[in-house]
Structures are given as C-alpha cells and as structure tokens.
Amino acid sequence: MKSIYLDNAATTPIDQEVIDVMCQSMLNNNGNPSSIHQFGRKAKASVETARKNIAKQFNVTASEIIFTAGGTEADNLIIQNAVTNLGVEVIITSKIEHHAVLHTCDYLKETHQIEIVYVAVHKNGDVDLDHLELLLKQYDDKKCLVSLMYVNNEIGNLLPINLVSDLCKKYAVLFHSDTVQAIGHYVIDLQKTPIDFIAASAHKFHGPKGVGFAYFKKGFGIQPMLHGGDQEKGARSSTENVHSILGMEKALDIAVLNMKADADYLTNLKSEFISALKSNFTDVHFNGNSSSLTKSSYTILSTRFSRANDMLLFSLDLNGIAVSGGSACQSGSSKGSHVLDEILSETAVNDISVRFSFSKNTTKEEISTTIIKLKELLN
C-alpha cells in the first residue's frame, strides 16, 4: 500500500538538495562557530553567509536575523522581549493564533501583569479590522504590540498583512506576525510591508526540523531567554546548529526560486480537490476561508463532514493517508481545535473536521486516491 502524505502544514519532507548540503556540512564543517581556530572560523563564516543570504530574501540586513530552534522559540523570544525589554503593556491578538503566541501571552499576563486584548474574529475566520482599529484607538495611551499570524495553520486564512501593517504604523504600535506557514510560499518584503517582528521554521518549507529564525527590525535591542554563551550577538545562547542553518538557507533558496511555479501548481491541485469533494459529498463544508483560492493559503484545505465518524482520521491512516484533524501540535491532546471552537457553531464544531495540506510533492493521483478512500469510509 502506497502512503499518501497530506499533512504538510505539520511538516514537509526535506528536499534532497537540502539533505546533500547538510551532509556535506556534517562531513566537512565540524568546528564550533565560537572557536577562534580555523575550524571554528570556517563554521562561523558558513553561519554568517547563511544569515546574509536569508536576510536578502526578506530585504533586510543580516544583523536583524536571529537563529532559533524553530517558530515556537522565535515567537516566544519576540513576544517576551517586547514586554521585558521594549516596555509593551498591552498585547492585541486573536483567539485563533498558534499556541506559541497564545500560551506566551497567558504566561506574560500572569508573570508581568500584561493586558491581553483579543480582536474579534468573523465566523469565516477573518480578523475584524474595524474592531482592531477601535482597539488601537482605545489603547492609544499605552505601549502596544499587535500579534496576528499571516497564514492560519488550521484553516489557512490569509491575514491582509499590508492593511494590518498600515494600521499599526498609523497608531505607532509594534507589529509581530507568526509567518511560519507563509515563508517559502508568499513573498515577504519587509521594506514594502514594515512588520517589526516575524517568526520562521525551516521544516514548513522543506528544510530540517529544529531550526528557524526570528526577525527583529533594526533598532530594537534583544534580551535573551537563554543565558550562557552569548551566541547570536548575545540574543540567544547555545551553540549554533550549523548544519541545520545551512539546510534552512538552501531550503529557502529553493522555495523562493520556485515559488511562482509551485503556487500555480498547488492552487490548481487544491481547486481540483475542492471540486471533487463537492461532487462526491453532499454534506462537505469548508472551515474558514479554506475553499477560497484567494483568501486562503493554497497549501491548506480544512474540511468538515456533517456526519458521525469518530474514527475517520484513524481509518485514513490505516489506509495509508496521513491527514490532521487540526493543528498537529494538538495531535496528542484530547482537546479539540481552539480555532474551530472559536469560529464554528456548537452544532458544526461536533462535525468531522479534516485538515488536508499539500506540498509541491503532492500529486493529482494522490488526490484522486484520497477521494476514493473517503468515499469508501464515509458512504
């Protein structure tokens, strides 16, 4: 039985070229970047070259990129720094953010008495921009941080990033966006769209797991969460993950180079899958803006079937098809999706929700096979 992987929002397969780069680094680049001898200097030079090349992809300087262990650490570093170092008193976010943001906000509320304010979200999963502006006016006398993700990891909704950036600039507040699901899929020029902080994770764009970065706009000092070796210009102590950083650099280069072609292919693939679902299942629904090809990421399709089948995800797995019920970060939890809880009615939230997520490796044949298996399991 051939396996079909449709959980790319959780993680993507590593590109072979990325593996090759990492293997070469493991074989030939074994120094510690903090060492002053030639082996250390070689490793340091590799890391700094990667930093420069990654920075260029976002039209920023190398000094504004801090390497981390992934998106969760990047979000934590950014939000905690905004409070402990930049004097933020109020964080404006939404209840459908990734838990890397929501749980960090809860922690800061408890430990630093920060006020957390939630912007309203429409039933289609879109952030209410009128309400956001009202909140910005309301807290005009306090130092604020707005934290809203570019692409929702569960329903795929796209934040109108330029409009939010303009609002934050208008009211002189800091803007952080978790861009983990967007990087490698959408152009992000931080000179044209002046976001103050973004977070990235390499394994979402065919790079290695356990490595990512945080972008801090120049001029913001950074207080570390980890103390010890003063790596990353003192912003993040811990010996740099040299091989994974080089792998991330290569993965991003490939993603950006092929972005247009991949986007066109996956948009068409998603469109065909939506049509096939509608043709074969009269009770299929799409969560958020998931069925939109312009308001949702082309990599994510969040579906809902109005029937009882608690074993659907398990049955699909037994048939070799890997999907998710929501965020993979919650897969080991008995709790439902906090995103779906927020946007669905009490009746709809009890339906079977399945998140299908695609990558450039996904084929039309795999989509057709998935439709056939769904018909067997649901009819």
C-alpha positions, 0 to 999 in steps of 0.5 A, spaced: 500 500 500 502 506 497 502 512 503 499 518 501 502 524 505 497 530 506 499 533 512 504 538 510 502 544 514 505 539 520 511 538 516 514 537 509 519 532 507 526 535 506 528 536 499 534 532 497 538 538 495 537 540 502 539 533 505 546 533 500 548 540 503 547 538 510 551 532 509 556 535 506 556 540 512 556 534 517 562 531 513 566 537 512 564 543 517 565 540 524 568 546 528 564 550 533 562 557 530 565 560 537 572 557 536 577 562 534 581 556 530 580 555 523 575 550 524 571 554 528 572 560 523 570 556 517 563 554 521 562 561 523 563 564 516 558 558 513 553 561 519 554 568 517 553 567 509 547 563 511 544 569 515 546 574 509 543 570 504 536 569 508 536 576 510 536 578 502 530 574 501 526 578 506 530 585 504 533 586 510 540 586 513 543 580 516 544 583 523 536 583 524 536 575 523 536 571 529 537 563 529 532 559 533 530 552 534 524 553 530 517 558 530 515 556 537 522 559 540 522 565 535 515 567 537 516 566 544 523 570 544 519 576 540 513 576 544 517 576 551 522 581 549 517 586 547 514 586 554 521 585 558 525 589 554 521 594 549 516 596 555 509 593 551 503 593 556 498 591 552 498 585 547 492 585 541 491 578 538 486 573 536 483 567 539 485 563 533 493 564 533 498 558 534 499 556 541 506 559 541 503 566 541 497 564 545 500 560 551 506 566 551 501 571 552 497 567 558 504 566 561 506 574 560 499 576 563 500 572 569 508 573 570 508 581 568 501 583 569 500 584 561 493 586 558 491 581 553 486 584 548 483 579 543 480 582 536 474 579 534 474 574 529 468 573 523 465 566 523 469 565 516 475 566 520 477 573 518 480 578 523 475 584 524 479 590 522 474 595 524 474 592 531 482 592 531 482 599 529 477 601 535 482 597 539 488 601 537 484 607 538 482 605 545 489 603 547 492 609 544 495 611 551 499 605 552 505 601 549 502 596 544 504 590 540 499 587 535 500 579 534 496 576 528 499 570 524 499 571 516 497 564 514 492 560 519 495 553 520 488 550 521 484 553 516 489 557 512 486 564 512 490 569 509 491 575 514 491 582 509 498 583 512 499 590 508 492 593 511 494 590 518 501 593 517 498 600 515 494 600 521 499 599 526 504 604 523 498 609 523 497 608 531 505 607 532 504 600 535 509 594 534 507 589 529 509 581 530 506 576 525 507 568 526 509 567 518 511 560 519 506 557 514 507 563 509 515 563 508 517 559 502 510 560 499 508 568 499 513 573 498 515 577 504 518 584 503 519 587 509 521 594 506 514 594 502 510 591 508 514 594 515 512 588 520 517 589 526 517 582 528 516 575 524 517 568 526 520 562 521 521 554 521 525 551 516 521 544 516 514 548 513 518 549 507 522 543 506 528 544 510 530 540 517 526 540 523 529 544 529 531 550 526 528 557 524 529 564 525 526 570 528 526 577 525 527 583 529 527 590 525 533 594 526 533 598 532 530 594 537 535 591 542 534 583 544 534 580 551 535 573 551 531 567 554 537 563 554 543 565 558 550 562 557 554 563 551 552 569 548 551 566 541 547 570 536 550 577 538 548 575 545 540 574 543 540 567 544 545 562 547 547 555 545 551 553 540 549 554 533 546 548 529 550 549 523 548 544 519 541 545 520 542 553 518 545 551 512 539 546 510 534 552 512 538 557 507 538 552 501 531 550 503 529 557 502 533 558 496 529 553 493 522 555 495 523 562 493 526 560 486 520 556 485 515 559 488 511 562 482 511 555 479 509 551 485 503 556 487 500 555 480 501 548 481 498 547 488 492 552 487 490 548 481 491 541 485 487 544 491 481 547 486 481 540 483 480 537 490 475 542 492 471 540 486 471 533 487 469 533 494 463 537 492 461 532 487 462 526 491 459 529 498 453 532 499 454 534 506 462 537 505 463 544 508 469 548 508 472 551 515 474 558 514 476 561 508 479 554 506 475 553 499 477 560 497 483 560 492 484 567 494 483 568 501 486 562 503 493 559 503 493 554 497 497 549 501 491 548 506 484 545 505 480 544 512 474 540 511 468 538 515 463 532 514 456 533 517 456 526 519 458 521 525 465 518 524 469 518 530 474 514 527 475 517 520 482 520 521 484 513 524 481 509 518 485 514 513 491 512 516 490 505 516 489 506 509 495 509 508 493 517 508 496 521 513 491 527 514 490 532 521 484 533 524 487 540 526 493 543 528 498 537 529 501 540 535 494 538 538 495 531 535 496 528 542 491 532 546 484 530 547 482 537 546 479 539 540 481 545 535 481 552 539 480 555 532 474 551 530 471 552 537 472 559 536 469 560 529 464 554 528 457 553 531 456 548 537 452 544 532 458 544 526 464 544 531 461 536 533 462 535 525 468 531 522 473 536 521 479 534 516 485 538 515 488 536 508 495 540 506 499 539 500 506 540 498 509 541 491 510 533 492 503 532 492 500 529 486 493 529 482 493 521 483 494 522 490 488 526 490 484 522 486 486 516 491 484 520 497 477 521 494 476 514 493 478 512 500 473 517 503 468 515 499 469 508 501 469 510 509 464 515 509 458 512 504 
